[in-house]
Amino acid sequence: MRNWATKKLGELFRIKHGYAFKGKYFSDRGAFIVLTPGNFFDAGGFKHKGEKEKYYTGPIPDGYVLGKGSLIVAMTEQAEGLLGSAAFVPADNKYLHNQRLGRVVDLDEGSLDKRFLYYLFNTPIVRDQIRATANGAKVRHTSPARIYDVEVELPALPIQRHIASILSAYDKLMENNTRRIEILEEMARRLYEEWFVQFRFPGHEGAKLESLAVGDIAEVIRGRSYRSKELVTQGGFPFVNLKCVNRDGGFRRDGLKRYDGKFKPDQVVYHGDIVMAVTDMTQDRRIVARAAMVPDLGADGGIISMDLVKILPRPNISKEFLYSLLRWSDFSENVKNHANGANVLHLHPDHIRSHAIQVPPEKPRTEFSELVKPIFDLCESLEKKNANLRAQRDLLLPKLVSGEIDVSSIVAPEEREVA
């Protein structure tokens, strides 16, 4: 590698462990948020958890309130792919440094740019070395000493900064799109709650609600059992699996795989179909019983795995209304408690079918669907832009930080280029 220096990470910075904050002071509100591995995206970056954040009301030792721009690393992996993920803290005097996270301190800024280090952490070059030395059978752990042993190749500091600026441009565009999606989903959620939780839809006076089971308004269809050899890198069909369901619901395009095996016609999903997780690899129950709406996967659709069910609305029930009910009513919070299993949680589809719901009249359901459909369409368009940006960034990331391609030939993206 031309003029690039071989270094171990331990020569360039130290990792400070977090503090074991006491559970008795955890709260659902407060001035400080305790960060956890759940605040990281698998591919890197800070993840806001909204209503799921853990607040802390107890005494805080000196040195554990994080500053804006602090670089933190996930030292524990409760979900596959998270170990070694890095993120920047987005605000001052708000976030607490928890024991399962490491903070980069004493960085040799004359040798290593902090933003470049962030991208290094989120490449296979570093992640694979961290995973290779991690311990723990179910929950994987790493340590500062193991991270110090990771070996990397570093270009000169100006090149590091140039690489980081290009990759940051992709991230900023994706962050802007993600904020727009969050605002749009919040609009749809608030409308659903106003109309069908508070029951203040137009004409609600005197309207009668019908008590039904989910199985009365939708068909619940189990996905396909598969073998690992049926998963392929090319050909076959898009395979909608557990990784396609976000924590707390919504679809993850980056979780898609390819499947080349047998399936039944009713295990095919198309654009706008609703799927739900009936398995959860973690014990926090933030994936099981959560719904996602399938994006456009092409004319042939995709196949769903056995860890999901397809929820097909019956006549006179729109997909938009049913999806909103499954996402934003108390459905998930109640049904998830029926999932059981020592290591992996499983939910029987009968618990979905039998769950009781209050169904409003057809007129407000139709009016609601007409209002939220454009919102859902715009969200999907923004998700598609992000998928394109992410694919471009992920293609560039390992090549730039390894020196495989010359950074001088790369131009930062602009909004119009990915519209």
ZAKE-391902 format. One record per residue (C-alpha): x, y, z. Coordinates in pm, 1 decimal, padded with zeros to 6 digits, always signed. Layout:
residues N
PT        xx        yy        zz
PT         X         Y         Z
...
This chain:
residues 419
PT        xx        yy        zz
PT  +00000.0  +00000.0  +00000.0
PT  +00173.5  +00325.5  -00120.8
PT  +00291.8  +00552.4  +00160.8
PT  +00033.6  +00413.9  +00404.8
PT  +00152.0  +00333.9  +00755.7
PT  +00063.2  +00010.2  +00935.1
PT  -00060.8  +00080.4  +01287.9
PT  -00236.4  -00093.0  +01572.8
PT  -00532.8  +00102.9  +01707.1
PT  -00383.2  +00092.7  +02055.5
PT  -00101.4  +00317.1  +01930.2
PT  -00351.8  +00587.4  +01833.4
PT  -00611.2  +00620.9  +02112.5
PT  -00749.3  +00468.6  +02430.8
PT  -01095.9  +00330.2  +02506.6
PT  -01272.7  +00439.7  +02823.9
PT  -01533.2  +00201.9  +02970.1
PT  -01875.3  +00331.5  +03066.6
PT  -02039.5  +00334.8  +03409.0
PT  -02284.4  +00075.2  +03543.8
PT  -02583.1  +00301.5  +03605.3
PT  -02818.9  +00165.5  +03869.4
PT  -03147.1  +00024.8  +03741.8
PT  -03348.2  +00168.7  +04030.9
PT  -03293.9  +00517.2  +03887.7
PT  -03412.0  +00433.6  +03535.4
PT  -03723.5  +00622.4  +03428.2
PT  -03935.0  +00692.5  +03120.7
PT  -03854.2  +01064.2  +03146.6
PT  -03580.9  +01289.9  +03274.3
PT  -03291.5  +01515.8  +03176.3
PT  -03038.5  +01243.1  +03087.6
PT  -03059.0  +00942.8  +02853.2
PT  -02858.0  +00626.7  +02921.6
PT  -02708.3  +00510.9  +02593.5
PT  -02713.4  +00138.5  +02510.8
PT  -02609.8  -00074.2  +02210.0
PT  -02967.3  -00013.8  +02089.8
PT  -02862.3  +00343.5  +02009.8
PT  -02635.9  +00217.9  +01728.7
PT  -02724.4  +00118.4  +01376.2
PT  -02559.5  -00208.9  +01272.5
PT  -02368.0  -00034.7  +00995.2
PT  -02269.2  +00250.4  +01226.4
PT  -02425.4  +00579.4  +01323.5
PT  -02635.8  +00708.3  +01611.2
PT  -02989.5  +00575.1  +01649.4
PT  -03255.1  +00771.1  +01834.7
PT  -03497.8  +00535.5  +02011.1
PT  -03779.2  +00783.7  +02072.5
PT  -04019.8  +00661.5  +02337.4
PT  -03793.8  +00361.8  +02406.7
PT  -03507.4  +00570.5  +02547.3
PT  -03394.8  +00496.1  +02904.2
PT  -03373.9  +00804.6  +03124.6
PT  -03171.2  +00830.5  +03444.4
PT  -03265.1  +01029.6  +03754.5
PT  -02992.1  +00920.7  +03997.9
PT  -02649.3  +01062.1  +04085.7
PT  -02400.1  +01069.7  +03797.4
PT  -02025.3  +01027.9  +03856.2
PT  -01788.7  +01280.9  +03701.0
PT  -01678.2  +01201.7  +03348.6
PT  -01981.0  +01002.1  +03230.6
PT  -02190.4  +01276.6  +03071.4
PT  -02097.4  +01262.0  +02703.8
PT  -02017.7  +01567.6  +02495.3
PT  -02137.8  +01637.9  +02143.8
PT  -01906.3  +01473.3  +01892.2
PT  -01777.2  +01207.8  +02132.7
PT  -01698.3  +00888.7  +01940.6
PT  -01848.3  +00581.3  +02106.6
PT  -01826.7  +00211.3  +02021.3
PT  -02063.6  -00080.4  +02093.9
PT  -01868.2  -00327.3  +02310.0
PT  -02156.1  -00575.7  +02343.9
PT  -02353.7  -00743.7  +02066.7
PT  -02707.6  -00848.2  +02155.1
PT  -02808.5  -00858.1  +01789.2
PT  -02581.0  -00993.4  +01517.1
PT  -02378.8  -00728.6  +01336.1
PT  -02365.4  -00466.2  +01612.4
PT  -02028.7  -00541.2  +01775.8
PT  -01774.3  -00267.2  +01702.6
PT  -02033.5  -00031.6  +01556.2
PT  -01933.6  +00331.8  +01606.9
PT  -02138.9  +00650.1  +01644.2
PT  -02097.1  +01017.7  +01722.7
PT  -02291.4  +01159.9  +02018.5
PT  -02533.7  +01418.5  +01872.0
PT  -02573.3  +01662.2  +02165.0
PT  -02407.7  +01801.3  +02478.4
PT  -02516.5  +01730.7  +02837.4
PT  -02789.5  +01484.5  +02744.6
PT  -02641.3  +01136.5  +02699.4
PT  -02475.5  +00913.8  +02959.5
PT  -02181.5  +00680.1  +02897.6
PT  -02313.6  +00334.2  +02987.3
PT  -02099.7  +00031.6  +03078.7
PT  -02163.1  -00159.0  +02754.1
PT  -02009.9  +00119.3  +02545.9
PT  -01655.6  +00240.1  +02493.1
PT  -01555.0  +00604.1  +02436.0
PT  -01252.6  +00698.2  +02228.8
PT  -01018.8  +00919.0  +02434.9
PT  -00660.0  +01043.9  +02406.1
PT  -00676.0  +01034.3  +02026.2
PT  -00347.5  +01107.7  +01849.2
PT  -00494.6  +01379.5  +01626.6
PT  -00163.7  +01428.1  +01450.1
PT  -00188.0  +01076.5  +01308.9
PT  -00558.4  +00992.8  +01293.3
PT  -00864.8  +01199.0  +01202.4
PT  -01164.6  +01123.9  +01426.6
PT  -01412.9  +01107.8  +01138.5
PT  -01182.7  +00875.6  +00946.4
PT  -01162.8  +00654.1  +01256.8
PT  -01543.5  +00645.6  +01271.0
PT  -01552.6  +00507.3  +00917.3
PT  -01269.6  +00265.4  +00991.5
PT  -01472.8  +00115.5  +01276.1
PT  -01761.9  +00060.5  +01037.0
PT  -01564.5  -00134.6  +00775.7
PT  -01504.7  -00510.0  +00751.3
PT  -01131.6  -00434.7  +00791.3
PT  -01186.5  -00350.0  +01158.6
PT  -01516.3  -00523.1  +01237.1
PT  -01391.3  -00866.0  +01130.7
PT  -01089.0  -00836.8  +01359.3
PT  -01308.2  -00732.4  +01652.8
PT  -01552.2  -01018.9  +01597.5
PT  -01270.2  -01271.7  +01563.6
PT  -01147.6  -01202.3  +01916.8
PT  -01484.9  -01145.9  +02088.1
PT  -01603.9  -01383.0  +02360.4
PT  -01945.5  -01502.3  +02479.0
PT  -02170.2  -01773.6  +02337.4
PT  -02503.8  -01589.2  +02324.4
PT  -02411.2  -01226.2  +02385.6
PT  -02076.8  -01133.8  +02229.6
PT  -01835.8  -00896.2  +02405.4
PT  -01515.5  -00719.4  +02316.7
PT  -01274.0  -00518.9  +02532.5
PT  -01039.0  -00221.3  +02499.0
PT  -00737.9  -00455.4  +02486.7
PT  -00886.4  -00651.7  +02195.8
PT  -00964.8  -00332.3  +02007.1
PT  -00608.5  -00207.9  +02064.4
PT  -00477.8  -00516.0  +01880.3
PT  -00672.3  -00434.7  +01561.9
PT  -00431.6  -00354.5  +01277.9
PT  -00505.8  -00093.3  +01010.7
PT  -00334.5  +00091.5  +00725.3
PT  -00341.4  +00472.3  +00748.9
PT  -00283.9  +00731.0  +00473.4
PT  -00156.8  +01081.9  +00544.7
PT  -00387.7  +01303.8  +00750.5
PT  -00506.7  +01525.7  +00457.4
PT  -00611.7  +01212.9  +00267.5
PT  -00794.1  +01081.4  +00575.4
PT  -00988.4  +01408.8  +00599.3
PT  -01072.8  +01406.6  +00229.0
PT  -01202.7  +01048.5  +00250.9
PT  -01409.2  +01132.5  +00560.0
PT  -01561.7  +01441.2  +00393.7
PT  -01680.6  +01238.6  +00093.5
PT  -01833.6  +00964.6  +00306.2
PT  -01989.9  +01224.6  +00538.3
PT  -02170.2  +01382.4  +00242.6
PT  -02352.2  +01054.0  +00182.1
PT  -02438.6  +01024.5  +00550.7
PT  -02575.8  +01379.1  +00570.9
PT  -02809.5  +01320.6  +00278.0
PT  -02931.7  +00997.1  +00437.4
PT  -02978.0  +01168.4  +00774.2
PT  -03189.3  +01440.6  +00612.2
PT  -03405.6  +01181.9  +00438.3
PT  -03438.3  +00980.6  +00759.9
PT  -03554.1  +01289.6  +00950.5
PT  -03816.6  +01354.1  +00683.8
PT  -03935.5  +00992.7  +00709.3
PT  -03959.4  +01019.7  +01088.1
PT  -04166.0  +01338.5  +01060.0
PT  -04397.8  +01181.8  +00802.1
PT  -04446.3  +00864.1  +01007.0
PT  -04515.1  +01074.7  +01314.0
PT  -04784.6  +01261.2  +01119.0
PT  -04948.9  +00931.3  +01020.5
PT  -04919.6  +00794.6  +01374.9
PT  -05075.5  +01104.6  +01530.2
PT  -05361.2  +01096.0  +01281.5
PT  -05425.6  +00728.4  +01357.0
PT  -05423.0  +00790.4  +01731.7
PT  -05649.7  +01093.7  +01703.0
PT  -05903.7  +00907.2  +01492.7
PT  -05890.7  +00550.7  +01619.0
PT  -05735.6  +00557.4  +01968.0
PT  -05907.4  +00872.7  +02092.3
PT  -06198.0  +00795.9  +01852.0
PT  -06223.4  +01154.5  +01730.1
PT  -06263.4  +01078.0  +01361.0
PT  -06506.3  +01295.2  +01159.1
PT  -06861.0  +01190.0  +01241.4
PT  -06759.0  +00991.4  +01549.1
PT  -07064.1  +01107.8  +01741.7
PT  -07299.1  +00812.6  +01756.9
PT  -07069.9  +00589.4  +01550.9
PT  -07058.9  +00227.8  +01662.4
PT  -06736.4  +00031.7  +01691.4
PT  -06737.7  -00338.0  +01614.1
PT  -06544.4  -00572.6  +01841.7
PT  -06364.4  -00826.1  +01622.0
PT  -06056.4  -01046.4  +01621.9
PT  -05768.6  -00972.1  +01384.7
PT  -05855.4  -01299.4  +01211.7
PT  -06197.5  -01154.3  +01125.6
PT  -06046.4  -00871.9  +00921.4
PT  -05728.0  -01035.1  +00790.3
PT  -05578.3  -01366.9  +00687.5
PT  -05253.3  -01463.8  +00862.2
PT  -05017.9  -01675.6  +00646.6
PT  -04692.7  -01833.3  +00767.4
PT  -04372.7  -01790.8  +00567.6
PT  -04140.4  -02046.2  +00411.1
PT  -03909.8  -02277.4  +00605.2
PT  -03573.7  -02282.0  +00430.0
PT  -03224.2  -02429.1  +00433.6
PT  -02910.2  -02220.2  +00426.7
PT  -02806.1  -02367.5  +00090.9
PT  -03123.4  -02216.9  -00061.1
PT  -02994.3  -01866.8  +00013.2
PT  -02798.2  -01736.1  -00283.9
PT  -02605.6  -01423.9  -00376.4
PT  -02749.6  -01399.6  -00727.2
PT  -03069.9  -01514.5  -00895.0
PT  -03374.9  -01645.6  -00717.6
PT  -03623.7  -01414.6  -00547.4
PT  -03590.1  -01137.8  -00288.8
PT  -03620.5  -01310.6  +00049.0
PT  -03808.6  -01110.2  +00310.5
PT  -03680.8  -01230.9  +00646.8
PT  -03650.4  -01131.9  +01012.1
PT  -03375.1  -00879.8  +00937.5
PT  -03621.6  -00688.7  +00719.6
PT  -03821.2  -00581.5  +01026.8
PT  -03693.4  -00281.0  +01217.6
PT  -03701.0  -00268.2  +01594.4
PT  -04050.7  -00131.8  +01675.7
PT  -04169.3  -00195.0  +01319.9
PT  -04112.3  -00072.6  +00967.0
PT  -03923.7  -00228.2  +00675.5
PT  -03545.1  -00258.7  +00639.7
PT  -03436.8  -00286.0  +00277.2
PT  -03083.6  -00374.3  +00381.7
PT  -03212.0  -00692.5  +00547.2
PT  -03318.0  -00850.3  +00217.0
PT  -03153.7  -01173.8  +00101.4
PT  -03198.4  -01390.4  -00211.5
PT  -03380.9  -01723.1  -00209.3
PT  -03373.8  -02001.3  -00467.6
PT  -03599.3  -02280.9  -00347.0
PT  -03956.0  -02403.7  -00336.5
PT  -04245.2  -02195.1  -00203.5
PT  -04623.4  -02176.6  -00205.6
PT  -04809.4  -01902.6  -00394.4
PT  -04946.8  -01755.1  -00071.7
PT  -04589.4  -01712.4  +00060.8
PT  -04520.0  -01451.0  -00207.4
PT  -04543.8  -01084.3  -00105.9
PT  -04584.6  -00784.0  -00332.1
PT  -04558.3  -00408.4  -00305.3
PT  -04772.5  -00284.7  -00015.1
PT  -04824.2  -00622.4  +00151.8
PT  -04796.9  -00637.2  +00530.8
PT  -04560.6  -00874.2  +00710.3
PT  -04506.6  -00931.0  +01081.1
PT  -04223.3  -01087.4  +01281.6
PT  -04313.5  -01402.2  +01477.6
PT  -03954.9  -01464.2  +01595.3
PT  -03719.9  -01247.0  +01799.8
PT  -03351.2  -01327.0  +01848.9
PT  -03333.6  -01093.4  +02149.8
PT  -03525.6  -01088.9  +02476.0
PT  -03635.0  -00724.4  +02464.4
PT  -03936.5  -00805.2  +02238.2
PT  -03889.6  -00507.4  +02009.7
PT  -03910.9  -00709.7  +01685.9
PT  -04164.9  -00984.2  +01755.2
PT  -04526.3  -00881.0  +01675.6
PT  -04399.0  -00575.6  +01482.5
PT  -04537.5  -00500.6  +01137.4
PT  -04366.3  -00381.2  +00819.7
PT  -04499.9  -00284.6  +00477.6
PT  -04320.5  -00444.9  +00183.8
PT  -04167.6  -00197.2  -00065.1
PT  -04155.4  -00247.1  -00440.7
PT  -03950.1  -00564.4  -00497.3
PT  -04027.8  -00592.0  -00867.2
PT  -04310.4  -00752.3  -01061.6
PT  -04238.8  -01102.5  -00927.2
PT  -04245.7  -00993.0  -00562.3
PT  -04052.7  -01170.1  -00287.9
PT  -04078.5  -01476.4  -00062.5
PT  -04129.5  -01451.4  +00314.9
PT  -03933.7  -01663.0  +00560.7
PT  -04083.4  -01878.3  +00836.7
PT  -03992.0  -01607.7  +01091.1
PT  -04260.9  -01386.2  +00939.6
PT  -04628.2  -01400.9  +00859.3
PT  -04812.2  -01221.9  +00582.0
PT  -05121.0  -01038.3  +00704.2
PT  -05363.8  -01007.4  +00415.7
PT  -05663.9  -00776.4  +00472.6
PT  -06007.5  -00908.1  +00389.3
PT  -06244.0  -00715.4  +00156.8
PT  -06338.5  -00362.5  +00274.5
PT  -06025.6  -00339.4  +00493.1
PT  -05749.8  -00132.0  +00333.0
PT  -05382.2  -00214.5  +00370.0
PT  -05314.6  +00137.5  +00495.2
PT  -05567.6  +00109.0  +00778.1
PT  -05461.6  -00243.1  +00877.0
PT  -05092.3  -00153.6  +00874.7
PT  -05155.6  +00153.5  +01088.8
PT  -05360.5  -00050.1  +01334.8
PT  -05083.1  -00307.3  +01370.0
PT  -04813.6  -00037.0  +01405.7
PT  -04976.2  +00225.8  +01623.7
PT  -05248.4  +00067.6  +01834.0
PT  -05169.2  -00133.5  +02147.6
PT  -05164.8  -00451.3  +01936.3
PT  -04787.8  -00514.9  +01941.5
PT  -04742.4  -00432.0  +02309.1
PT  -05009.9  -00685.6  +02402.5
PT  -04942.4  -00963.8  +02152.6
PT  -04563.4  -00967.9  +02200.1
PT  -04613.2  -01094.4  +02555.3
PT  -04744.1  -01425.5  +02415.3
PT  -04402.7  -01498.4  +02257.6
PT  -04194.9  -01750.3  +02450.8
PT  -03861.1  -01930.6  +02432.1
PT  -03545.5  -01953.1  +02641.0
PT  -03303.9  -01804.2  +02387.6
PT  -03515.9  -01723.4  +02082.8
PT  -03870.7  -01593.4  +02121.0
PT  -04144.5  -01749.5  +01908.2
PT  -04498.6  -01622.0  +01860.2
PT  -04771.0  -01858.3  +01738.4
PT  -04980.2  -01698.1  +01460.9
PT  -05298.4  -01793.2  +01648.8
PT  -05216.3  -01523.0  +01904.1
PT  -05226.9  -01271.3  +01619.2
PT  -05552.1  -01406.6  +01478.2
PT  -05732.6  -01413.0  +01813.1
PT  -05633.7  -01068.1  +01938.1
PT  -05942.1  -00851.1  +01993.1
PT  -05964.1  -00508.7  +01828.4
PT  -06220.4  -00230.9  +01796.5
PT  -06300.1  -00165.7  +01429.8
PT  -06450.1  +00171.3  +01329.9
PT  -06706.0  +00209.8  +01048.3
PT  -06599.0  +00181.9  +00685.4
PT  -06631.9  +00553.7  +00601.0
PT  -06366.2  +00685.2  +00842.8
PT  -06141.7  +00387.8  +00758.6
PT  -06157.8  +00482.2  +00390.6
PT  -06103.1  +00852.5  +00458.3
PT  -05804.9  +00772.7  +00679.7
PT  -05650.9  +00548.2  +00413.6
PT  -05683.7  +00821.1  +00151.2
PT  -05502.6  +01065.1  +00381.0
PT  -05211.4  +00840.3  +00479.2
PT  -05144.1  +00668.5  +00145.5
PT  -04953.0  +00968.9  +00002.2
PT  -04753.6  +00982.9  +00327.3
PT  -04659.0  +00615.9  +00298.9
PT  -04570.2  +00662.1  -00069.8
PT  -04338.9  +00954.3  +00008.6
PT  -04175.0  +00758.5  +00291.4
PT  -04103.7  +00474.0  +00051.2
PT  -03957.8  +00712.7  -00206.4
PT  -03721.6  +00854.5  +00056.4
PT  -03630.0  +00504.0  +00173.8
PT  -03544.2  +00414.6  -00184.3
PT  -03318.8  +00719.5  -00212.6
PT  -03146.7  +00617.8  +00108.3
PT  -03101.3  +00263.7  -00020.2
PT  -02927.8  +00400.4  -00331.1
PT  -02709.3  +00633.7  -00123.6
PT  -02622.4  +00357.0  +00121.0
PT  -02527.3  +00120.3  -00160.5
PT  -02298.9  +00383.2  -00313.6
PT  -02140.2  +00469.0  +00021.9
PT  -02093.9  +00105.2  +00122.5
PT  -01927.4  +00034.9  -00210.9
PT  -01688.9  +00325.7  -00164.5
PT  -01620.0  +00288.3  +00208.1
PT  -01388.3  -00016.5  +00213.6
PT  -01221.6  +00086.3  -00111.5
PT  -01146.0  +00438.0  +00007.9
PT  -01017.8  +00349.1  +00354.8
PT  -00800.9  +00068.2  +00215.0
PT  -00653.1  +00276.6  -00066.2
PT  -00797.6  +00052.6  -00336.8
PT  -00926.0  +00357.9  -00522.7
PT  -00777.8  +00706.7  -00543.2
PT  -00980.0  +00955.6  -00339.1
PT  -00896.8  +01239.7  -00580.2
PT  -01120.1  +01079.5  -00844.1
PT  -01431.4  +01072.7  -00621.6
PT  -01690.7  +01351.8  -00613.2
PT  -01926.4  +01397.6  -00317.1
PT  -02295.7  +01327.6  -00392.3
PT  -02565.0  +01592.8  -00425.6
PT  -02939.2  +01569.6  -00357.9
PT  -03037.7  +01592.2  -00724.4
PT  -02814.2  +01298.4  -00813.2
PT  -03014.7  +01051.8  -00604.4
PT  -03366.1  +01192.3  -00646.8
